[in-house]
Amino acid sequence: MSQPARGWVKSRSPLTGGEYAVHLTMADTVDDQCILRIDQSRLAAESRVSKSTVTRTVRHMLALGLLERVDTAEQERARMACHQPVRLRMVF
């Protein structure tokens, strides 16, 4: 868990409702470099939202600049082929 990430989300997140719940759960699960290492199913379960809400939230956060991709498209495809979560970094 990253205390700075959690504090930022609690005080400054522009998201509301289920999207806010996903954002807060992300802050609780990032490593010291703010990289998310959790798959969307687990993120949905821990956020108490549907997987489609998580997918929509991730797309929205990427568009807002609250998340950034860590891997190249090729690396992402390789990770998905091995059933590993795509790595994203929280930006705050």
C-alpha positions in Angstrom: 0.0 0.0 0.0 1.2 3.5 -0.8 0.2 6.0 1.9 0.8 9.0 -0.4 -1.4 7.4 -3.1 -4.2 6.6 -0.7 -4.0 10.2 0.8 -4.1 11.7 -2.7 -7.1 9.7 -3.7 -9.0 10.5 -0.6 -8.4 14.2 -0.9 -8.2 14.9 -4.6 -9.7 12.1 -6.7 -12.1 13.5 -9.3 -14.0 10.2 -9.5 -17.2 9.4 -7.7 -19.3 6.3 -6.9 -18.0 3.0 -8.1 -15.1 4.6 -10.0 -14.0 6.2 -6.7 -14.1 2.8 -5.0 -11.9 1.3 -7.7 -9.5 4.3 -7.4 -9.2 3.9 -3.7 -8.7 0.1 -4.0 -5.9 0.8 -6.5 -4.2 3.1 -4.1 -4.4 0.3 -1.5 -2.7 -2.2 -3.8 0.1 -0.3 -5.6 3.7 -1.0 -4.8 6.3 1.6 -3.8 6.6 2.7 -7.4 2.8 3.1 -7.7 2.6 0.2 -10.1 -0.7 -1.8 -9.9 -0.1 -5.5 -9.8 -3.7 -6.8 -9.5 -6.0 -8.3 -12.1 -9.3 -6.7 -12.9 -11.4 -9.6 -11.4 -9.7 -9.2 -8.0 -9.9 -5.4 -8.2 -13.6 -5.7 -8.9 -14.1 -8.0 -5.9 -12.1 -5.8 -3.5 -13.9 -2.7 -4.8 -17.3 -4.3 -4.6 -18.1 -3.4 -8.1 -18.6 -5.3 -11.4 -15.7 -6.2 -13.6 -17.2 -4.0 -16.3 -17.1 -1.1 -13.9 -13.4 -1.7 -13.4 -12.8 -1.9 -17.1 -14.7 1.4 -17.7 -12.9 3.0 -14.8 -9.4 2.0 -16.0 -10.2 3.5 -19.5 -11.5 6.7 -17.9 -8.5 7.0 -15.6 -6.1 6.5 -18.6 -8.0 9.2 -20.5 -7.8 11.6 -17.5 -4.0 10.9 -17.0 -4.6 9.2 -13.6 -3.1 6.0 -14.9 -0.3 5.3 -17.3 0.8 2.1 -19.1 4.1 0.6 -17.9 4.5 -1.9 -20.7 4.6 -1.6 -24.5 1.7 -3.0 -26.4 3.8 -6.1 -27.3 4.7 -6.7 -23.6 1.0 -6.3 -22.6 0.0 -8.9 -25.2 2.6 -11.3 -23.8 1.5 -10.7 -20.2 -2.2 -11.3 -21.2 -1.2 -14.5 -23.0 0.3 -15.8 -19.8 -2.8 -14.7 -17.8 -0.8 -12.0 -16.0 -2.3 -8.6 -15.2 -1.3 -5.7 -17.4 0.9 -3.3 -15.4 -0.4 0.2 -14.9 1.1 3.1 -12.8 -1.0 5.5 -10.7 -0.2 9.1 -11.4 -0.9 11.7 -8.8 
